[in-house]
């Protein structure tokens, strides 16, 4: 068990390797109840979020979710989140370490009539991820649920809100369930799926799978000092939708071009570059690793690095610091791995 954003979470249940392979080959069950969950309702909720987030919510509708960024006036990323458009308002899921700050930020910008409730402690959240997740879920009627769609339903005979979203690159579901029922649902999913290779999975497997899919981690790959274009998330910025917090600064970045960019690195077995490790080319430091781990599934270490624009291109090599020594790193195309989520019914970049 480790501390993560003020929560005590499992690093692993069995082994990170076994859990990693379960997610890629069958399914893995994650307890992600540490994520912040806000409910927004009241007249003006849509307009409020449109003016606070970078993406364009008018491109979706009730029953659909959208990946989004919340930026400050300078265009720095305060958090990345998913906004769910419900029949009677919105649900916003934020990062655990930013929950209190995000809540304060949102409430400070909310107009009269928009209520923001923190439902984190009353409502638990599970993620069941993998190519076999749909067939192994003890629920029915999921086959026509599109990627980044959600609806009320029953999981293990318990009322829940089920979304086809996740953080592993695989198809799968995130399950919102009352906190008093979460153990029942957790046990039922594992009982129903364990014989088909599904496993409970901890933070180690979650970090490895999200990195293989090149999904960013707040606090590592982005923060208030990084703008969406530097993080490779410019597709979430809809400058043409109207005014929103940070729009002017982001329009300037897009016009002038970002000074840094995020690239993917592949290193030899044993050469695991960790967060903060220097990236060097031709004897000059050009950036630093933001996330790095060993990919059991791919068979070698991988990393994301923030480097000067145009300093590294796919196929070129650089060196990274690995425990005080230089190790060769090849620049590779992102994502490192494309899983079953890519073939789901709707595009990831909604």
VOGU-3710 file (C-alpha; in Angstrom, 3 decimals, decimal comma):
1> xxxxxxxxxx> 0,000/0,000/0,000  1,270/3,476/-0,867  0,154/7,063/-0,378  -1,327/8,563/-3,543  -2,790/12,044/-3,428  -3,643/11,576/0,246  -5,264/8,164/-0,306  -3,896/4,771/0,718  -3,889/2,695/-2,460  -2,510/-0,706/-3,500
11> xxxxxxxxxx> 0,664/-0,657/-5,557  -0,092/-4,285/-6,449  -2,272/-7,205/-5,351  -0,235/-10,078/-6,838  2,540/-8,814/-9,094  2,645/-5,754/-11,337  3,638/-7,982/-14,254  0,692/-10,371/-13,836  -1,777/-7,515/-13,400  -0,328/-5,700/-16,423
21> xxxxxxxxxx> -0,746/-8,789/-18,620  -4,269/-9,376/-17,306  -5,320/-5,904/-18,468  -3,795/-6,441/-21,901  -5,012/-10,025/-22,453  -8,246/-10,343/-20,437  -9,282/-7,684/-17,910  -8,124/-5,913/-14,777  -10,247/-4,412/-12,005  -9,052/-1,136/-10,468
31> xxxxxxxxxx> -10,442/0,709/-7,449  -10,175/4,359/-8,518  -12,340/5,829/-5,778  -9,547/8,296/-5,042  -10,545/10,293/-8,136  -12,593/13,382/-7,315  -16,247/13,331/-8,368  -18,255/16,547/-8,597  -21,910/16,917/-9,538  -22,962/20,151/-11,221
41> xxxxxxxxxx> -26,574/21,172/-11,622  -28,703/24,265/-12,014  -29,485/26,672/-14,819  -26,334/27,792/-16,548  -24,252/24,652/-15,820  -23,491/24,090/-19,495  -22,475/27,706/-20,116  -20,378/27,688/-16,953  -18,366/24,627/-18,005  -18,021/25,942/-21,558
51> xxxxxxxxxx> -16,370/29,034/-20,118  -14,112/27,090/-17,763  -12,861/24,144/-19,861  -10,869/24,087/-23,101  -12,883/21,577/-25,129  -16,286/22,225/-26,726  -19,111/20,521/-24,868  -21,540/21,384/-27,651  -19,890/18,608/-29,667  -21,458/16,023/-27,341
61> xxxxxxxxxx> -24,842/15,762/-25,595  -26,625/13,944/-22,765  -25,277/10,445/-22,233  -21,825/11,305/-23,570  -18,533/12,212/-21,883  -15,617/14,340/-23,040  -11,937/14,521/-22,111  -11,108/18,067/-21,111  -8,552/20,421/-19,624  -9,021/23,191/-17,090
71> xxxxxxxxxx> -6,466/25,962/-17,474  -5,524/29,156/-15,659  -5,465/32,578/-17,318  -1,881/31,993/-18,503  -2,875/28,777/-20,300  -1,192/26,502/-17,742  -2,995/23,233/-17,063  -4,716/23,176/-13,671  -6,048/19,655/-14,256  -7,173/17,185/-16,871
81> xxxxxxxxxx> -10,622/15,728/-16,336  -13,621/14,011/-17,890  -16,974/15,798/-18,060  -20,110/13,619/-18,237  -23,284/15,249/-19,555  -26,208/13,739/-17,647  -29,935/14,223/-18,009  -30,078/16,502/-14,956  -26,638/18,091/-14,958  -22,972/17,194/-15,275
91> xxxxxxxxxx> -20,526/14,919/-13,477  -16,883/15,967/-13,534  -14,135/13,501/-12,557  -10,837/15,125/-11,542  -7,479/13,952/-10,244  -7,219/12,983/-6,583  -4,336/15,311/-5,743  -6,192/18,283/-7,253  -9,668/17,631/-5,870  -9,769/20,340/-3,193
101> xxxxxxxxxx> -8,051/22,941/-5,379  -10,296/22,139/-8,360  -13,404/22,392/-6,218  -12,343/25,790/-4,893  -11,426/27,009/-8,407  -14,724/25,888/-9,898  -16,819/27,332/-7,101  -14,965/30,647/-7,312  -15,925/30,906/-10,995  -19,464/29,517/-10,754
111> xxxxxxxxxx> -22,330/31,973/-11,299  -25,375/32,194/-9,055  -27,650/29,243/-9,722  -24,919/26,679/-10,455  -24,383/24,214/-7,616  -21,213/22,101/-7,353  -21,379/19,127/-4,995  -18,367/17,036/-3,987  -19,638/13,423/-4,205  -16,231/11,783/-3,764
121> xxxxxxxxxx> -16,957/10,166/-0,409  -20,542/9,110/-1,068  -19,857/7,537/-4,454  -17,151/4,989/-5,284  -15,601/4,421/-8,686  -14,264/1,189/-10,202  -12,587/0,604/-13,567  -12,831/-2,758/-15,353  -10,419/-2,596/-18,283  -9,282/-5,034/-20,953
131> xxxxxxxxxx> -10,200/-6,604/-24,306  -12,572/-9,036/-22,552  -14,126/-6,514/-20,159  -17,474/-6,382/-21,953  -18,012/-10,163/-21,968  -16,810/-10,551/-18,367  -18,847/-7,764/-16,760  -21,785/-9,081/-14,685  -24,099/-6,668/-16,505  -26,162/-6,646/-19,677
141> xxxxxxxxxx> -26,858/-4,135/-22,432  -23,301/-2,835/-22,759  -22,628/-3,876/-26,340  -24,193/-0,760/-27,880  -22,672/1,653/-25,360  -20,300/3,828/-27,429  -16,813/4,837/-26,426  -17,137/7,836/-24,088  -20,818/7,067/-23,635  -22,484/6,317/-20,291
151> xxxxxxxxxx> -25,866/5,310/-18,898  -27,555/4,103/-15,704  -27,739/0,337/-15,329  -27,156/-2,540/-12,972  -23,828/-4,223/-12,258  -24,047/-7,358/-10,132  -27,713/-6,466/-9,449  -26,632/-3,095/-8,013  -27,724/0,250/-9,454  -24,773/2,007/-11,036
161> xxxxxxxxxx> -23,753/4,518/-13,650  -21,608/2,776/-16,279  -19,328/4,654/-18,677  -17,209/3,292/-21,498  -14,132/5,229/-20,462  -10,773/4,310/-18,963  -7,092/5,014/-18,527  -5,317/1,950/-19,935  -5,722/2,142/-23,704  -8,049/-0,864/-23,613
171> xxxxxxxxxx> -11,795/-1,119/-23,989  -13,619/-1,268/-20,700  -15,832/0,505/-18,239  -15,813/2,827/-15,277  -18,533/2,115/-12,745  -19,990/4,765/-10,426  -21,657/3,025/-7,476  -22,788/4,121/-3,986  -19,906/3,712/-1,548  -21,901/1,373/0,673
181> xxxxxxxxxx> -22,282/-1,075/-2,246  -18,786/-0,991/-3,716  -17,432/-4,102/-1,950  -20,392/-6,132/-3,168  -19,830/-4,987/-6,758  -16,044/-5,492/-6,564  -16,402/-9,057/-5,273  -19,086/-9,925/-7,821  -17,004/-8,726/-10,787  -13,990/-10,742/-9,675
191> xxxxxxxxxx> -16,069/-13,831/-8,943  -17,612/-13,593/-12,403  -14,341/-13,019/-14,273  -11,420/-14,573/-12,376  -11,625/-17,937/-14,153  -11,207/-16,090/-17,455  -7,933/-14,472/-16,411  -9,140/-11,209/-14,877  -7,259/-9,872/-11,842  -7,529/-7,019/-9,382
201> xxxxxxxxxx> -4,923/-4,452/-10,449  -3,038/-1,761/-8,543  -1,211/1,475/-9,251  1,808/-0,242/-10,801  -0,210/-1,843/-13,583  -2,289/1,308/-14,015  0,806/3,449/-14,523  2,413/1,008/-16,971  -0,706/0,573/-19,084  -1,546/4,287/-19,237
211> xxxxxxxxxx> 2,051/5,080/-20,224  2,029/2,472/-23,003  -1,078/4,223/-24,349  0,731/7,604/-23,925  -2,021/8,883/-21,622  -0,726/11,831/-19,636  -0,385/11,887/-15,846  -1,045/15,160/-14,084  1,912/16,237/-11,951  4,357/14,350/-14,173
221> xxxxxxxxxx> 3,600/15,053/-17,825  1,723/18,301/-17,233  1,041/20,902/-14,577  0,438/24,652/-14,277  3,777/25,304/-15,974  2,795/23,315/-19,071  0,256/24,361/-21,681  -1,919/21,935/-23,695  0,106/22,322/-26,904  3,342/21,397/-25,124
231> xxxxxxxxxx> 1,650/18,345/-23,599  0,449/17,169/-27,016  -3,135/17,888/-26,024  -3,823/20,783/-28,355  -6,708/18,792/-29,828  -8,655/19,477/-26,626  -8,469/23,251/-27,167  -11,351/24,679/-29,193  -10,460/28,309/-29,708  -13,461/28,823/-31,988
241> xxxxxxxxxx> -16,089/27,945/-29,375  -16,032/31,354/-27,681  -14,440/32,732/-24,533  -13,057/30,473/-21,808  -10,447/30,829/-19,082  -6,982/30,877/-20,673  -8,217/31,323/-24,258  -6,161/34,432/-25,047  -2,934/32,876/-23,788  -3,584/29,624/-25,647
251> xxxxxxxxxx> -4,408/31,462/-28,861  -1,016/33,152/-28,583  0,752/29,812/-28,052  -0,960/28,301/-31,074  -0,130/31,323/-33,209  3,543/31,409/-32,223  3,984/27,666/-31,732  4,976/25,880/-28,500  8,615/25,975/-27,415  8,548/22,430/-25,996
261> xxxxxxxxxx> 6,959/19,164/-27,010  6,349/15,734/-25,526  8,103/12,786/-27,212  8,244/9,035/-26,674  11,508/7,267/-25,817  12,490/3,602/-25,928  15,529/2,338/-24,026  17,306/-0,989/-23,581  16,344/-3,487/-20,891  17,470/-2,230/-17,477
271> xxxxxxxxxx> 17,762/1,394/-18,600  14,641/2,804/-16,947  14,599/6,596/-17,138  12,587/8,113/-14,293  10,761/11,408/-13,870  13,182/14,325/-13,991  16,011/12,483/-15,735  17,956/14,691/-18,152  17,604/14,178/-21,903  20,801/15,095/-23,777
281> xxxxxxxxxx> 21,638/15,412/-27,477  25,070/16,357/-28,783  26,258/17,126/-25,284  23,470/19,638/-24,625  20,558/19,115/-22,287  17,369/19,544/-24,330  14,743/18,436/-21,811  13,759/15,956/-19,150  11,830/12,730/-18,735  8,310/13,259/-17,389
291> xxxxxxxxxx> 7,235/9,596/-16,989  9,176/6,361/-17,300  8,754/2,682/-16,475  9,506/-0,819/-17,687  6,832/-2,157/-20,014  6,419/-5,850/-19,271  4,055/-6,194/-22,213  6,389/-4,540/-24,759  9,504/-6,055/-23,208  11,563/-2,882/-22,713
301> xxxxxxxxxx> 11,514/0,432/-20,805  9,535/3,374/-22,178  9,343/7,039/-21,271  7,730/10,355/-22,123  10,012/13,396/-22,196  9,436/17,127/-22,535  12,068/18,478/-24,925  12,755/21,565/-27,000  10,651/21,678/-30,159  12,334/20,091/-33,212
311> xxxxxxxxxx> 15,273/18,859/-31,126  14,251/15,208/-31,531  12,308/13,455/-34,270  11,018/9,900/-34,551  13,907/7,569/-35,368  16,599/9,792/-33,876  18,572/8,975/-30,727  19,541/10,833/-27,588  20,861/9,904/-24,163  19,020/9,886/-20,843
321> xxxxxxxxxx> 20,318/9,861/-17,309  19,779/6,497/-15,607  21,016/6,510/-12,005  23,950/8,763/-12,829  25,012/7,171/-16,123  24,120/7,902/-19,713  21,888/5,456/-21,581  20,896/5,500/-25,232  17,269/6,315/-26,046  15,444/6,042/-29,370
331> xxxxxxxxxx> 12,622/8,434/-30,223  9,527/6,436/-31,195  6,031/7,224/-32,429  3,310/7,702/-29,815  1,403/5,902/-28,480  3,756/3,046/-27,649  0,793/0,644/-27,783  -2,673/0,771/-29,346  -5,201/-1,343/-27,502  -8,818/-2,358/-27,873
341> xxxxxxxxxx> -10,115/1,109/-26,932  -9,096/2,343/-30,389  -11,653/0,081/-32,034  -14,539/1,144/-29,797  -17,632/2,745/-31,277  -16,589/6,404/-31,024  -13,250/8,244/-31,319  -11,195/8,898/-28,204  -10,783/12,564/-29,076  -14,425/13,531/-28,652
//
